[in-house]
Amino acid sequence: MSKKVWITGASSGLGLHTANALREAGFTVVAGARSYSQPEKRLDEMCLPLDVTSEESMQAFAEEALRLTGAPDAVIHCAGVLNLGACETYTDGEIRQVMETNFFGLTRLLRHTLPLMREKGKGKVVAFSSVNGLLGIPWEGAYTASKHAIEGYLECLRMEVGPFGIEVMVVEPGDHRSGSHVYRRHGLHMTEENPYHAAWQRGISVIAHDEENGSCPERLGKKVAKALQKKHLPAKLCIAKWDQHLAVVLHDVLPVKIFSRFISMYYKQKKSTK
């Protein structure tokens, strides 16, 4: 019998590539996303409407997924949004939107699935953090905060659910060619009158360039699927280019001011995305 996986944010980006890899590896996949207007079957994958920011939507998704497959063997939270803006000028609504999707979407998913796994006496939880869950970069303050929250939350969760046979893995992708422009939003107040505007424009050109020249998303999906096929999940799966792995190491060993100066200089160069 194939293993059953429920996955959020499965219609685009890294969530889509992960869902595809899981299906190709023989998993039974229930995919949730806002873009699915109604339940339908695509390529042996059940697609269900899901807005992770809505408790009502999450409950409806969990109930229908349970009816279709029974209790999941694994759940994966991939849903996410990014808002590029200055920390000072983010609105409360912008920050809440990022946190509601990236972080609270995860906690909602787990409230509806951990009891099912606990009853089975086993299960696997996978959540997508980011290299930004390990270090910060300019203009991604809300996103970085949400990913740091995921890292801390899963560290605690791992210790709490371990006695019930439930394993936890955090995925930390670097830049990937995943169509992330779909969920990459610009801060409402990043106008020409904003004192950060010129630096912000240079910074977001670097961010867009690095994403468009990032790693292969299909490879990431296959790595996640391979990890789920192992007897035990690795605690962390960092999938990034060598320079981003190096940045993580330097973040931990360099004095804060030196590292911050180094990162700031990198995001001050203007790059073309053509």
N, C-alpha and C positions, 0 to 999 in steps of 0.2 A: 504494500500500500504506500502511495506517495505521501510525503510530508506536506502538511497544509500550512501555508504562509499567508498572513494578512498584511497588506502593505499600503501605507498612505502616500499621497503625492505621486501616484503611479502613472499619471498621464503625460508627464513631460520631464525633461531634465534627467538627473541621476536616478530618480525614482522609476522612470520609464525603463531605463537601461537595466536597472536592477531587477525589475519585474520580468523583463524579457529573459534575462540570464537565468532566473529562477525557474521559469517555465521550461526553458530549453534543458535545464538540468533535471527535469522530471518532477518538480514540485507542483502541487496544486495551489494555484495562486488566486487569491481574492484581492482585487486591486480597487482602491478607493481614491476618488479625486473629485474636485468641484466641477470639472469639465464634463463629467459623466452625468447627463441629465436624467437618466433612468437606468435601471439594471439591464445589462446586456452581456452576452458572451462574445468575446473576441479572441480568436486564436487559442481556444481551450483555456481562456482566462476569464473569470467572472469579474465584470467591472460594475462597481456600485457607486452611486452618488455619495460624496462625503465632503463636508466642510468641517475641517478639524477645529475650527474656532467656535463651533456650535455644539453644545452638549446634546441637543435633540438630534442633530444629524449624526453625531457619533454613536448615539444609542441605537438609532435606526440601522446604521451600518453594521454594528456589532450583532444585532439581532438577526439581520438577514444573512450575514456571513456565517453565523452559528447554524442557522437553518440549512445553509447550503453545504457546509463542510464538517460541521461539528467543531469541537474546541480546536483552536489552532495549535500547531507545534511550535510556531514562531510568529512574532509580529515585528514589523519593521516600520519605523517612522521616518519617512523621507520628505514629507511636506515641509516647505519652507519658503520664506520670502526675504528679500534683501532691500533695504532702503539706504541709498547713498546720500548722506547729508552730514552737516556739522552737528556735533553733540549738543552744542549750545542752542541751536535753532530747531532741533527736532520738536514737533508738537507731541503732546501726550498721546494723541490718537495714533501718530506714526509709530511711536515706540510700542504702544499696546498692540497694534496690528502685527508687528514683527514678533513680539513675545507670545501673543495668542496663537499664532501659527506655529512658530518654531518650538517653543517650549511648552506652553499650556496644551497645544495639540497632542504632544507626547504624553503629558500626564492624564489627559482625557482618555487616550487610547489605552493606557495601562490600567486605569480604573475599571475598564470594561473587559480586559483580557487576562489580567493577572489572576483573578479568582478562578477562571477556567483552567489555567495552567496549574494553579495550586491544587485544584481538585484532581488533575491528572497525575500530579506528582513530578511534573517535568515541563520544560518549555524553554524557549530562547527569545530574548528581547534584544533587538538591534535598533539603535537610533543613530541618525546621521548628525554628527556634530560638524566640525570643520577644523582645518589648521587654525582658523580664527578662534576656535575654542581653546587654543593653547597660547595664542599671542594676538595682540591687537594691531590693526593698521588704520591709517587715517580714513575718515569718511564712511566707516562701517561700524560706528559705535553701537547702534541698536542691534545689528546682526551679531556682532562680537559678544555683546552682553547676553544675547539669547543662547549662543553656543557655549559660553562659559557656564551658563545656568544648566545646560544639558549635561556638561561634563561633571559638574558637582553633584547634580541630582542622581546620575547613573552610578557614580562612585558610592553614594549612600545606598541606592537601591540594590546594588550588587551584594552588599553585605547582608541586607535584610531578606532578600528572596533566595539566597543560596541554600539555606536549610530546607527549602521546599523543592529543591531540584531544578530551580530556574536559573539559567545563566544569562549574563548581560554582556553585550559587546557594543562599544562605541566606534563608529566609523568616522575617520577624520580625513576627508578629501581635501586635496589642494585644488588648484584651478583645473577645471576640465572643460572640454568642448561639449557642453551639455545643453546649449540653448538657454542659459541662465538669464539672458536678457528678458525672457518672458516674465520673470518675477523680480527683476532688478528695477526698483523704483527710485526716483529722485526726490529729495526732500522738498516739501512744499515751499520752503522759504529760501531755496538756493537760487535766488535771482541775482541779477547784476548788482543790485544795491547791497546785497549781503557782503559783509567784510571778508568772508571766507571764499567768495565766489571764484576768484582767479586761481587760487591754490586748489580748490575743489575740482575745477575743470581739468587741471593738469592731473590731479590724482585719479579721477574717474577714467581718464584716457588710458592711464597705466593699468587700472583694474580691468577695463574692457579688453585691452591688448593681451594681457596675461591669460584671461579666460578664453579668448578666441584662439590662442596658441597653447592651450593647456593640454592635459593628458587625455588619453582615449577613454571615453565614458563606457564603452563596451567592456573594456578591460576591467574597469572598476566593478561593473555589475558581475562579471565572472568571478572576481576575487571575493565578493560578498557571498555569492552562491557557494563557492568552494568552502568558505569558512563555515557556512551553515551545514555543510555535509560532513564536517568533522565531528568526532565523538564529543569533543568539548570546544566551546567557542573561545577564541582568543579574547582577552579583555579589551584590546584595542586593535584597530586596523587602520593605520595611517597610510593613505594612498596618495602620494604626491611626487612631484619631480624632485630631483636631488637638491636643487637650490632652496626649495621650501622645507625639505627635511633639515637642511643646514640652518635655515632661519630659526627653526624650532630649537635646535641645539644652542645656537648663539643667544637666543632669548633667555635660556636657562643659565648660561655661563658668563655672559657679559654683564657689566654693570648696567643698570637700567638706563641711565642717561646716555651711555654710549650706544646701546642697542636702539634706543628711541631716535637718536640722531641719524643712525645708519638707515633705519626704515623711513624716516621722514625725508631724507635726501632721495631715496629711491622713488618715492611717490611725488616728488617735485618735478620730475622729468616728464615732458609731454610726449606721448606716443601716438602714432597713427594706427587706427584699427583697420585701415584699408589693406 
